[in-house]
Amino acid sequence: MGDHCQSNFSTPFTFAGINQQILSAKNLQMMECQTITVFEKIGGMDVVNAAVDFFYKKVMANEKIKGLFKCSNMMEQLGKQKAFLA
């Protein structure tokens, strides 16, 4: 018995040390990833524009509710709705 059973590592092995290395690697990986917003996930402004245009096209085709907008500037209305959702 003696020195021939000694570890070749310069620092002792600990689970705490391994966990710290894993956490450091994960933190670095998370910092490298870009954060994607919900707005970007749904498709951004292109999807908002399409959804609002589709919605108001349906509204204006509905005889029961289109009268609510008869005095409205629809281009302005669509613009405001798109800005609100974006």
DSSP file (Angstrom, degrees, kcal/mol; ACC not computed):
  #  RESIDUE AA STRUCTURE BP1 BP2  ACC     N-H-->O    O-->H-N    N-H-->O    O-->H-N    TCO  KAPPA ALPHA  PHI   PSI    X-CA   Y-CA   Z-CA
    1    1 A M              0   0    0      0, 0.0     2,-0.4     0, 0.0     0, 0.0   0.000 360.0 360.0 360.0 161.9    0.0    0.0    0.0
    2    2 A G    >   -     0   0    0      1,-0.1     3,-1.3     0, 0.0     4,-0.1  -1.000 360.0 -12.9 149.1-146.3    1.3    3.5   -0.3
    3    3 A D  G >  S+     0   0    0     -2,-0.4     3,-1.7     1,-0.3    -1,-0.1   0.658 110.0  79.4 -70.5 -17.7    1.6    6.2   -2.8
    4    4 A H  G 3  S+     0   0    0      1,-0.3    -1,-0.3     0, 0.0     0, 0.0   0.640  89.5  57.2 -68.7 -11.3    0.8    4.0   -5.9
    5    5 A C  G <  S+     0   0    0     -3,-1.3    -1,-0.3     2,-0.0    -2,-0.1   0.376  81.5 117.8 -95.9   2.6   -2.9    4.3   -5.0
    6    6 A Q  S <  S-     0   0    0     -3,-1.7     2,-0.1     1,-0.1    -3,-0.0  -0.361  71.2-105.9 -70.7 150.0   -3.0    8.1   -5.2
    7    7 A S        -     0   0    0      1,-0.1    -1,-0.1     2,-0.1    -2,-0.0  -0.411  12.8-139.1 -72.5 150.4   -5.1    9.9   -7.8
    8    8 A N  S    S+     0   0    0     -2,-0.1     2,-0.2     3,-0.0    -1,-0.1   0.528  73.3 104.6 -85.1  -7.5   -3.5   11.5  -10.8
    9    9 A F        -     0   0    0      1,-0.1    -2,-0.1     2,-0.1     4,-0.1  -0.493  67.4-143.9 -77.9 143.6   -5.8   14.5  -10.5
   10   10 A S  S    S+     0   0    0     -2,-0.2    -1,-0.1     2,-0.1    -3,-0.0   0.758  88.1  43.3 -78.3 -23.7   -4.4   17.7   -9.1
   11   11 A T  S    S-     0   0    0     -3,-0.0    -1,-0.1     1,-0.0    -2,-0.1  -0.939  96.1-104.0-121.0 146.3   -7.7   18.6   -7.4
   12   12 A P        -     0   0    0      0, 0.0     2,-0.3     0, 0.0    -2,-0.1  -0.337  37.8-108.5 -68.0 148.2   -9.8   16.2   -5.4
   13   13 A F        +     0   0    0     -4,-0.1     2,-0.3     4,-0.1     3,-0.1  -0.600  45.3 167.0 -76.4 131.3  -13.0   14.9   -7.0
   14   14 A T     >  -     0   0    0     -2,-0.3     4,-1.7     1,-0.1     5,-0.1  -0.995  41.8-135.8-142.5 145.7  -16.2   16.3   -5.5
   15   15 A F  H  > S+     0   0    0     -2,-0.3     4,-2.9     1,-0.2     5,-0.2   0.855 108.5  59.4 -65.8 -33.1  -19.8   16.2   -6.7
   16   16 A A  H  > S+     0   0    0      1,-0.2     4,-2.2     2,-0.2    -1,-0.2   0.903 104.9  49.6 -61.5 -40.6  -20.1   19.9   -5.8
   17   17 A G  H  > S+     0   0    0      2,-0.2     4,-1.9     1,-0.2    -1,-0.2   0.904 112.1  47.1 -65.0 -41.9  -17.3   20.7   -8.2
   18   18 A I  H  X S+     0   0    0     -4,-1.7     4,-2.4     2,-0.2    -2,-0.2   0.928 111.6  51.1 -65.1 -45.5  -18.9   18.7  -11.0
   19   19 A N  H  X S+     0   0    0     -4,-2.9     4,-2.7     1,-0.2    -2,-0.2   0.890 109.0  51.4 -59.5 -39.6  -22.3   20.4  -10.3
   20   20 A Q  H  X S+     0   0    0     -4,-2.2     4,-2.4     1,-0.2    -1,-0.2   0.896 109.6  49.7 -65.2 -39.5  -20.7   23.8  -10.5
   21   21 A Q  H  X S+     0   0    0     -4,-1.9     4,-2.1     2,-0.2    -2,-0.2   0.901 111.8  48.4 -64.9 -40.8  -19.0   23.0  -13.8
   22   22 A I  H  X S+     0   0    0     -4,-2.4     4,-2.5     2,-0.2    -2,-0.2   0.932 112.3  48.3 -65.2 -45.7  -22.4   21.8  -15.2
   23   23 A L  H  X S+     0   0    0     -4,-2.7     4,-2.6     1,-0.2    -2,-0.2   0.899 110.9  51.1 -62.1 -40.3  -24.2   24.9  -14.0
   24   24 A S  H  X S+     0   0    0     -4,-2.4     4,-2.1     2,-0.2    -1,-0.2   0.911 111.1  48.0 -63.3 -41.7  -21.5   27.1  -15.5
   25   25 A A  H  X S+     0   0    0     -4,-2.1     4,-2.3     2,-0.2    -2,-0.2   0.900 112.6  48.6 -65.3 -41.4  -21.8   25.4  -18.8
   26   26 A K  H  X S+     0   0    0     -4,-2.5     4,-2.6     2,-0.2    -2,-0.2   0.902 110.5  50.9 -66.6 -40.6  -25.6   25.7  -18.8
   27   27 A N  H  X S+     0   0    0     -4,-2.6     4,-2.1     2,-0.2    -2,-0.2   0.914 111.3  48.2 -62.4 -42.3  -25.4   29.4  -17.9
   28   28 A L  H  X S+     0   0    0     -4,-2.1     4,-1.6     2,-0.2    -2,-0.2   0.917 112.0  49.5 -63.0 -43.4  -23.0   30.0  -20.7
   29   29 A Q  H  X S+     0   0    0     -4,-2.3     4,-1.3     1,-0.2    -2,-0.2   0.906 110.7  49.8 -62.9 -42.0  -25.2   28.1  -23.1
   30   30 A M  H  < S+     0   0    0     -4,-2.6    -1,-0.2     1,-0.2    -2,-0.2   0.866 108.9  52.4 -66.5 -35.5  -28.3   30.1  -22.0
   31   31 A M  H  < S+     0   0    0     -4,-2.1    -1,-0.2     1,-0.2    -2,-0.2   0.826 107.7  52.5 -68.6 -29.9  -26.5   33.3  -22.5
   32   32 A E  H  < S+     0   0    0     -4,-1.6    -1,-0.2    -5,-0.2    -2,-0.2   0.772  95.2  85.1 -76.4 -26.0  -25.5   32.3  -26.0
   33   33 A C  S  < S-     0   0    0     -4,-1.3     2,-0.3    -3,-0.1     0, 0.0  -0.486  81.9-122.8 -76.4 145.2  -29.2   31.5  -27.0
   34   34 A Q        -     0   0    0     -2,-0.2     2,-0.5     1,-0.0    -2,-0.1  -0.671  22.2-120.1 -85.8 143.0  -31.4   34.3  -28.1
   35   35 A T        -     0   0    0     -2,-0.3     2,-0.5     1,-0.0    -1,-0.0  -0.717  25.2-152.3 -82.1 127.7  -34.5   35.0  -26.2
   36   36 A I        -     0   0    0     -2,-0.5     2,-0.1     4,-0.0    -1,-0.0  -0.897  10.0-141.0-104.5 125.1  -37.6   34.6  -28.5
   37   37 A T     >  -     0   0    0     -2,-0.5     4,-2.2     1,-0.1     5,-0.1  -0.352  23.1-113.4 -79.3 162.9  -40.6   36.7  -27.6
   38   38 A V  H  > S+     0   0    0      1,-0.2     4,-2.0     2,-0.2     6,-0.2   0.895 119.5  57.9 -60.3 -40.2  -44.2   35.5  -27.8
   39   39 A F  H  >>S+     0   0    0      1,-0.2     5,-2.5     2,-0.2     4,-0.5   0.910 108.9  44.1 -56.8 -44.4  -44.7   38.1  -30.6
   40   40 A E  H >45S+     0   0    0      1,-0.2     3,-0.7     3,-0.2    -1,-0.2   0.864 109.4  57.4 -69.0 -36.1  -41.8   36.5  -32.6
   41   41 A K  H 3<5S+     0   0    0     -4,-2.2    -2,-0.2     1,-0.2    -1,-0.2   0.856 105.4  50.0 -63.7 -35.1  -43.1   33.0  -31.9
   42   42 A I  H 3<5S-     0   0    0     -4,-2.0    -1,-0.2    -5,-0.1    -2,-0.2   0.606 131.5 -89.7 -81.7  -9.1  -46.5   33.8  -33.4
   43   43 A G  T X<5 -     0   0    0     -3,-0.7     3,-0.6    -4,-0.5     4,-0.5   0.436  54.9-117.0 118.4   1.0  -44.9   35.2  -36.5
   44   44 A G  T >><S-     0   0    0     -5,-2.5     4,-1.8     1,-0.2     3,-0.5  -0.263  70.2 -19.5  73.5-155.1  -44.4   38.9  -35.8
   45   45 A M  H 3> S+     0   0    0      1,-0.2     4,-2.9     2,-0.2     5,-0.2   0.799 129.5  63.0 -64.8 -32.0  -46.0   41.8  -37.5
   46   46 A D  H <> S+     0   0    0     -3,-0.6     4,-2.1     1,-0.2    -1,-0.2   0.915 107.8  43.0 -59.8 -42.3  -46.9   39.8  -40.7
   47   47 A V  H <> S+     0   0    0     -3,-0.5     4,-2.7    -4,-0.5    -2,-0.2   0.891 113.0  51.9 -72.2 -39.6  -49.2   37.5  -38.7
   48   48 A V  H  X S+     0   0    0     -4,-1.8     4,-2.6     2,-0.2     5,-0.3   0.941 111.0  48.4 -61.3 -46.5  -50.7   40.4  -36.7
   49   49 A N  H  X S+     0   0    0     -4,-2.9     4,-2.5     1,-0.2     5,-0.2   0.932 113.6  46.5 -57.9 -47.2  -51.5   42.3  -40.0
   50   50 A A  H  X S+     0   0    0     -4,-2.1     4,-2.3    -5,-0.2    -1,-0.2   0.902 113.2  49.0 -64.0 -41.5  -53.0   39.2  -41.5
   51   51 A A  H  X S+     0   0    0     -4,-2.7     4,-2.7     2,-0.2    -2,-0.2   0.920 113.4  45.4 -66.1 -44.3  -55.1   38.4  -38.5
   52   52 A V  H  X S+     0   0    0     -4,-2.6     4,-2.6     2,-0.2     5,-0.3   0.924 113.7  49.3 -66.7 -44.2  -56.5   42.0  -38.1
   53   53 A D  H  X S+     0   0    0     -4,-2.5     4,-1.8    -5,-0.3    -2,-0.2   0.920 113.7  46.8 -59.5 -43.9  -57.3   42.2  -41.8
   54   54 A F  H  X S+     0   0    0     -4,-2.3     4,-2.0    -5,-0.2    -2,-0.2   0.925 112.2  50.7 -63.7 -45.3  -59.1   38.9  -41.7
   55   55 A F  H  X S+     0   0    0     -4,-2.7     4,-2.4     1,-0.2    -2,-0.2   0.940 112.9  43.6 -59.1 -50.4  -61.0   39.8  -38.5
   56   56 A Y  H  X S+     0   0    0     -4,-2.6     4,-2.6     1,-0.2    -1,-0.2   0.800 108.9  57.9 -71.5 -26.9  -62.3   43.2  -39.9
   57   57 A K  H  X S+     0   0    0     -4,-1.8     4,-0.9    -5,-0.3    -1,-0.2   0.914 110.6  44.3 -63.5 -41.7  -63.1   41.6  -43.3
   58   58 A K  H  X S+     0   0    0     -4,-2.0     4,-0.7     2,-0.2     3,-0.3   0.897 112.6  52.2 -67.8 -41.0  -65.4   39.2  -41.3
   59   59 A V  H >< S+     0   0    0     -4,-2.4     3,-1.1     1,-0.2     6,-0.3   0.937 110.1  47.7 -60.0 -47.5  -66.8   42.0  -39.2
   60   60 A M  H 3< S+     0   0    0     -4,-2.6    -1,-0.2     1,-0.3    -2,-0.2   0.696 109.2  54.3 -71.5 -17.9  -67.7   44.1  -42.2
   61   61 A A  H 3< S+     0   0    0     -4,-0.9     2,-0.7    -3,-0.3    -1,-0.3   0.582  89.3  91.2 -86.9 -11.1  -69.3   41.1  -43.9
   62   62 A N    XX  -     0   0    0     -3,-1.1     4,-2.2    -4,-0.7     3,-0.8  -0.775  64.2-157.8 -91.7 114.4  -71.6   40.6  -40.9
   63   63 A E  T 34 S+     0   0    0     -2,-0.7     4,-0.4     1,-0.2    -1,-0.2   0.778  88.2  58.3 -61.5 -29.1  -74.9   42.5  -41.3
   64   64 A K  T 34 S+     0   0    0      1,-0.2    -1,-0.2     2,-0.1    -5,-0.0   0.813 120.7  20.7 -74.1 -30.4  -75.5   42.5  -37.5
   65   65 A I  T X4 S+     0   0    0     -3,-0.8     3,-1.7    -6,-0.3     4,-0.3   0.580  96.9  86.4-118.1 -11.6  -72.3   44.3  -36.5
   66   66 A K  G >< S+     0   0    0     -4,-2.2     3,-1.6     1,-0.3    -3,-0.1   0.792  80.9  69.1 -64.8 -23.8  -71.0   46.1  -39.4
   67   67 A G  G >  S+     0   0    0     -4,-0.4     3,-1.3     1,-0.3     4,-0.3   0.746  84.7  70.4 -63.4 -23.8  -73.2   49.1  -38.6
   68   68 A L  G <  S+     0   0    0     -3,-1.7    -1,-0.3     1,-0.2     3,-0.2   0.715 105.1  40.5 -64.8 -19.0  -71.1   49.7  -35.5
   69   69 A F  G X  S+     0   0    0     -3,-1.6     3,-1.7    -4,-0.3    -1,-0.2   0.248  79.1 109.4-113.1  10.9  -68.3   50.9  -37.8
   70   70 A K  T <  S+     0   0    0     -3,-1.3    -1,-0.1     1,-0.3    -2,-0.1   0.792  87.3  40.1 -64.1 -27.2  -70.3   52.9  -40.4
   71   71 A C  T 3  S+     0   0    0     -4,-0.3     2,-0.3    -3,-0.2    -1,-0.3   0.285  99.0 103.8-100.1  10.3  -68.8   56.2  -39.2
   72   72 A S  S <  S-     0   0    0     -3,-1.7     2,-1.0     1,-0.0     3,-0.1  -0.677  75.2-125.3 -96.6 145.6  -65.3   54.9  -38.7
   73   73 A N     >  -     0   0    0     -2,-0.3     4,-2.5     1,-0.2     3,-0.2  -0.795  27.7-160.7 -81.0 105.0  -62.3   55.4  -40.8
   74   74 A M  H  > S+     0   0    0     -2,-1.0     4,-2.9     1,-0.2     5,-0.2   0.825  85.4  55.5 -66.6 -32.5  -61.5   51.7  -41.3
   75   75 A M  H  > S+     0   0    0      2,-0.2     4,-2.1     1,-0.2    -1,-0.2   0.918 112.0  44.8 -64.3 -40.5  -57.9   52.2  -42.3
   76   76 A E  H  > S+     0   0    0     -3,-0.2     4,-2.4     2,-0.2    -2,-0.2   0.903 112.7  51.7 -66.7 -41.4  -57.4   54.1  -39.0
   77   77 A Q  H  X S+     0   0    0     -4,-2.5     4,-2.3     2,-0.2    -2,-0.2   0.924 110.9  47.1 -61.4 -46.2  -59.3   51.5  -37.1
   78   78 A L  H  X S+     0   0    0     -4,-2.9     4,-2.6     1,-0.2     5,-0.2   0.911 111.4  52.2 -62.9 -42.0  -57.1   48.7  -38.5
   79   79 A G  H  X S+     0   0    0     -4,-2.1     4,-2.3    -5,-0.2    -2,-0.2   0.910 110.5  47.1 -60.3 -44.1  -54.0   50.6  -37.8
   80   80 A K  H  X S+     0   0    0     -4,-2.4     4,-2.4     2,-0.2    -1,-0.2   0.901 112.2  49.7 -65.6 -41.1  -54.9   51.2  -34.2
   81   81 A Q  H  X S+     0   0    0     -4,-2.3     4,-2.2     2,-0.2    -2,-0.2   0.913 111.7  48.6 -64.6 -42.0  -55.8   47.5  -33.7
   82   82 A K  H  X S+     0   0    0     -4,-2.6     4,-1.8     1,-0.2    -2,-0.2   0.907 112.0  49.1 -64.3 -41.8  -52.5   46.3  -35.2
   83   83 A A  H  < S+     0   0    0     -4,-2.3    -1,-0.2    -5,-0.2    -2,-0.2   0.894 110.0  52.1 -64.9 -39.4  -50.6   48.7  -33.0
   84   84 A F  H  < S+     0   0    0     -4,-2.4    -2,-0.2     1,-0.2    -1,-0.2   0.923 112.7  44.0 -62.5 -44.4  -52.4   47.5  -30.0
   85   85 A L  H  <        0   0    0     -4,-2.2    -1,-0.2     1,-0.2    -2,-0.2   0.773 360.0 360.0 -73.8 -26.1  -51.7   43.9  -30.7
   86   86 A A     <        0   0    0     -4,-1.8    -1,-0.2    -5,-0.2    -2,-0.2   0.475 360.0 360.0 -83.7 360.0  -48.1   44.5  -31.6
